[in-house]
């Protein structure tokens, strides 16, 4: 048996159904749960607060199992190596350079590192550096595919390296036999002398994710009919929990098909990003891009001051909550790229800066889909914000909720900016373009 295992938590901030943690507890006498606050990963105030809640709950869960969470700040690879050196020096773990490299070796005296695999270019570069550093230091490294239901790269089309279109991927994905979820370990034992980082306990994280899932289960059979209801807000609100891994995606597979299909979309974009790490910077399709340089319109879009009520409602929800209804996300993205002709990269960067669920694969995959540069089979599709408003916010409640200048106006007239009575809109701007 291995003497000590370091579990490097990244986007898997949970105890249940966490293969990296489960394997470490099974393979080692002692386990050190580690989270590294990486200054290279920016987090806005909403996402930062959400992460703090996740870590507070993770600390509490580990304390209840006899351990705790060791937290460091800096480069994760450097901090893993630093911690391993401290363990060897202070606790007699042994296992010098002859103990085996990354992916090899185990036995008494060795130190192992367990970590969830990830797919972004940043994460893949970090994994390569971690593998090289562990090999040089004689640490046994294992990476686990646990951020998606089906590991990226596992499903490959005939004659291709990855799926480019969702529907054939969905058919294959449905046929995959998927194991059920596993329970959290009963106990996690720290090495002698290792003290976890002090920090507050909280009500966010894994416990909040399961409470949200339990509450949503009561209504999820109506998901297919209601998920586009902007004012009703009948979506799961689980996206940030999935991004930070406080909830395993496998826990959602007993939901209605319309929702499970969305879980599959998440897997799909992770396998796209795995195969095409430049998704954040380059068009997925070989298309000619001809974007307009219009800083004033872009600033109006960011501020929710375009004069197009549904667009402004979505952008203001984003600013206030760090969240935007999925239907509104498509509308505001289409408005930026198809109406204003502004580069999708600018929109995606704004989302990444403000969303609590700012997931690289989902965010950039969906932005390219909407812009017509990505995986959409209908690249010229556009969403008319007026029609979308009448269809998905028929009483105008979503708009009035997020655009207070229009709160005194009754009915769906709020979706037609050219009909808004200027005397009753409290300085709300006129539309920056004609629709």
SVG drawing of the C-alpha trace seen along z (x, -y; Angstrom):
<svg xmlns="http://www.w3.org/2000/svg" viewBox="-50 -62 66 64">
<polyline fill="none" stroke="black" stroke-width="0.4" points="0.0,0.0 1.1,-3.5 2.1,-5.6 0.6,-9.0 -1.6,-10.3 -2.1,-13.9 -5.5,-14.6 -5.3,-17.8 -8.8,-19.2 -9.5,-21.4 -13.0,-21.4 -14.2,-18.4 -15.0,-20.0 -17.1,-17.1 -16.6,-14.0 -19.3,-11.7 -18.6,-10.2 -15.1,-11.5 -12.9,-8.7 -9.6,-10.6 -10.5,-10.8 -11.9,-7.3 -8.8,-5.8 -6.5,-7.7 -8.3,-6.6 -8.2,-3.0 -4.5,-3.0 -2.8,-5.0 -2.6,-4.9 -2.7,-8.7 -4.4,-11.2 -3.8,-14.9 -6.6,-16.8 -5.1,-19.9 -6.6,-22.9 -4.3,-25.5 -5.6,-29.0 -4.0,-29.8 -3.7,-33.5 -3.5,-32.7 -7.2,-31.8 -9.3,-35.0 -12.6,-35.0 -15.1,-37.8 -16.9,-38.6 -19.9,-36.3 -17.8,-33.4 -15.3,-34.1 -18.1,-34.0 -19.5,-30.8 -16.0,-29.1 -15.6,-30.3 -18.9,-28.5 -17.8,-25.4 -14.5,-25.3 -16.2,-26.0 -18.4,-23.0 -15.5,-20.8 -13.6,-21.7 -16.6,-20.8 -17.1,-17.5 -13.4,-16.5 -13.3,-17.6 -16.3,-15.4 -14.3,-12.5 -11.3,-13.1 -9.2,-15.2 -9.5,-18.7 -8.4,-20.7 -4.8,-21.9 -4.9,-25.2 -2.0,-26.9 -1.7,-29.8 0.4,-29.8 1.1,-27.5 -0.6,-24.1 2.4,-22.1 4.9,-24.0 2.7,-23.6 2.1,-19.8 5.9,-19.3 6.5,-21.6 3.9,-19.6 5.4,-16.3 8.8,-17.5 7.4,-18.6 5.8,-15.2 9.0,-13.4 11.1,-15.6 8.6,-15.8 6.9,-12.5 9.4,-9.9 7.4,-9.0 10.6,-8.2 10.2,-7.1 13.0,-9.2 13.8,-9.2 13.8,-5.4 10.1,-5.1 8.8,-5.3 7.6,-8.1 4.2,-9.4 1.8,-6.6 4.2,-4.0 5.2,-2.6 3.5,-2.1 4.3,-0.5 5.3,-1.4 7.0,-4.8 5.8,-6.2 3.8,-9.4 1.1,-9.5 -0.9,-12.3 -4.5,-12.0 -6.2,-14.6 -9.2,-15.1 -8.3,-15.4 -9.6,-18.5 -9.8,-19.6 -9.0,-23.3 -5.6,-24.3 -4.7,-25.8 -5.7,-22.6 -4.0,-20.3 -0.7,-22.3 -1.0,-22.1 -1.4,-18.3 1.6,-18.0 3.7,-20.0 2.4,-18.1 3.2,-14.7 6.7,-15.8 7.3,-17.2 6.0,-14.1 8.1,-11.8 11.2,-13.8 10.4,-13.8 9.4,-10.1 5.8,-10.7 3.1,-8.3 0.5,-10.4 -3.0,-9.3 -5.5,-11.4 -9.2,-10.5 -11.9,-11.3 -14.6,-12.5 -15.8,-15.9 -18.1,-14.5 -20.3,-11.5 -18.4,-10.0 -14.7,-10.9 -13.6,-13.2 -12.2,-11.3 -13.8,-8.0 -16.5,-8.3 -15.0,-8.7 -16.8,-8.6 -15.8,-6.3 -13.1,-8.0 -12.7,-11.0 -10.9,-12.1 -13.9,-13.6 -17.6,-14.4 -18.3,-17.7 -22.1,-17.5 -24.2,-17.0 -27.0,-14.6 -24.8,-11.6 -22.8,-12.2 -26.1,-12.1 -27.1,-8.8 -23.7,-7.2 -23.7,-8.8 -27.1,-7.4 -25.9,-3.9 -22.9,-4.0 -23.2,-1.9 -22.6,-4.3 -21.8,-3.3 -23.8,-4.7 -22.5,-7.2 -20.4,-6.2 -20.6,-7.3 -18.2,-9.6 -15.5,-7.8 -16.3,-7.2 -12.9,-8.4 -9.9,-10.3 -6.8,-10.0 -4.2,-12.8 -0.5,-12.0 0.8,-12.6 1.6,-16.3 -0.2,-17.7 -2.5,-20.4 -5.3,-21.4 -5.9,-25.1 -8.3,-26.9 -11.3,-28.4 -15.0,-29.0 -17.7,-26.4 -20.6,-27.3 -23.8,-26.1 -22.7,-26.2 -20.9,-23.6 -21.9,-19.9 -24.6,-20.1 -26.2,-23.1 -25.9,-21.2 -27.8,-18.2 -30.4,-20.4 -31.0,-22.2 -31.2,-19.0 -33.7,-17.5 -35.9,-20.6 -35.7,-20.7 -36.6,-17.0 -40.2,-17.9 -40.7,-19.8 -38.3,-18.4 -40.9,-16.4 -42.1,-19.8 -38.6,-20.7 -39.3,-20.0 -42.3,-22.4 -41.0,-25.0 -37.2,-25.4 -37.5,-28.3 -39.9,-30.2 -37.8,-33.3 -39.9,-34.7 -40.7,-31.3 -37.0,-30.5 -37.7,-26.7 -34.2,-25.7 -32.2,-23.6 -29.7,-26.4 -27.1,-23.6 -24.6,-24.9 -22.2,-26.5 -22.3,-23.3 -21.4,-21.2 -18.6,-23.6 -17.0,-23.5 -17.8,-19.8 -19.8,-20.0 -22.3,-17.7 -21.4,-14.8 -23.0,-14.9 -23.8,-11.2 -26.2,-12.2 -28.4,-13.8 -28.9,-10.8 -32.3,-9.7 -33.8,-13.0 -36.2,-13.6 -34.8,-13.1 -34.9,-16.8 -32.7,-17.5 -30.4,-14.6 -29.9,-15.9 -28.5,-19.1 -26.1,-17.0 -25.0,-15.4 -24.5,-18.8 -22.1,-19.5 -20.2,-16.3 -20.2,-17.2 -18.5,-20.5 -15.9,-19.0 -15.0,-16.5 -14.9,-19.3 -12.5,-21.4 -10.4,-18.3 -9.9,-17.8 -9.7,-21.5 -8.1,-23.4 -7.9,-26.6 -11.7,-26.8 -11.3,-29.9 -9.4,-31.9 -10.1,-30.5 -13.2,-29.6 -14.0,-25.9 -15.2,-26.0 -13.0,-27.2 -14.9,-30.4 -14.0,-33.9 -14.7,-36.2 -15.6,-39.9 -16.4,-41.6 -17.2,-45.2 -15.0,-47.3 -17.7,-49.2 -16.6,-49.9 -19.6,-52.1 -22.1,-49.4 -20.1,-46.8 -20.1,-48.9 -23.8,-49.4 -24.3,-45.7 -22.1,-44.9 -24.0,-47.5 -27.5,-46.3 -28.2,-49.7 -28.8,-48.8 -32.4,-50.0 -33.6,-46.4 -35.4,-45.3 -34.9,-41.5 -31.2,-41.9 -30.8,-44.5 -32.7,-42.3 -30.4,-39.4 -27.2,-41.5 -28.5,-43.1 -29.4,-39.7 -25.8,-38.6 -24.3,-41.7 -26.6,-41.3 -26.6,-37.5 -23.6,-36.1 -26.2,-34.0 -28.3,-34.4 -31.2,-32.2 -30.1,-30.0 -32.7,-31.3 -31.6,-34.9 -27.9,-33.8 -28.7,-32.8 -30.6,-36.0 -27.9,-38.3 -25.2,-36.4 -27.1,-36.4 -27.7,-40.1 -24.0,-40.8 -22.8,-38.7 -25.6,-38.7 -27.1,-42.2 -24.1,-44.2 -21.6,-42.1 -19.2,-42.2 -16.6,-39.5 -17.9,-36.5 -14.6,-36.5 -15.5,-39.8 -18.9,-38.4 -17.4,-35.1 -14.7,-37.0 -17.4,-39.2 -19.4,-36.1 -16.2,-34.5 -15.6,-37.5 -19.1,-37.6 -20.7,-34.2 -20.5,-32.0 -20.7,-29.0 -18.1,-30.3 -17.1,-27.0 -14.5,-27.2 -16.0,-24.3 -19.7,-25.3 -19.1,-29.0 -16.9,-29.1 -18.7,-26.2 -22.0,-27.9 -20.7,-31.3 -19.2,-29.8 -22.5,-27.9 -24.4,-31.2 -21.9,-33.1 -22.0,-30.5 -18.4,-29.7 -18.8,-26.5 -20.9,-23.3 -24.2,-24.6 -25.5,-23.0 -27.4,-26.2 -24.6,-28.9 -26.9,-31.7 -29.5,-31.3 -30.3,-34.4 -32.6,-35.1 -34.9,-38.1 -35.2,-39.6 -38.7,-40.9 -40.1,-37.6 -38.1,-35.8 -39.6,-38.1 -43.2,-37.5 -42.6,-33.8 -40.7,-33.2 -41.7,-36.2 -45.3,-36.8 -46.3,-39.0 -43.0,-40.9 -42.4,-39.9 -38.7,-38.9 -37.9,-42.2 -39.7,-44.3 -37.9,-42.3 -34.4,-43.2 -35.0,-46.6 -36.6,-48.8 -37.0,-51.7 -39.8,-49.7 -41.3,-48.3 -44.4,-50.7 -45.3,-49.4 -47.9,-46.7 -47.9,-43.7 -45.7,-42.5 -45.3,-46.0 -42.0,-46.1 -40.6,-43.9 -41.2,-46.5 -38.8,-49.4 -40.3,-51.6 -43.6,-51.5 -42.3,-52.5 -43.8,-55.7 -40.7,-57.9 -42.4,-59.8 -42.7,-56.6 -39.4,-54.8 -37.3,-56.8 -34.4,-57.6 -34.3,-54.2 -32.2,-54.5 -33.6,-54.2 -32.4,-51.2 -28.9,-51.4 -29.9,-49.7 -33.1,-49.1 -34.5,-45.6"/>
</svg>
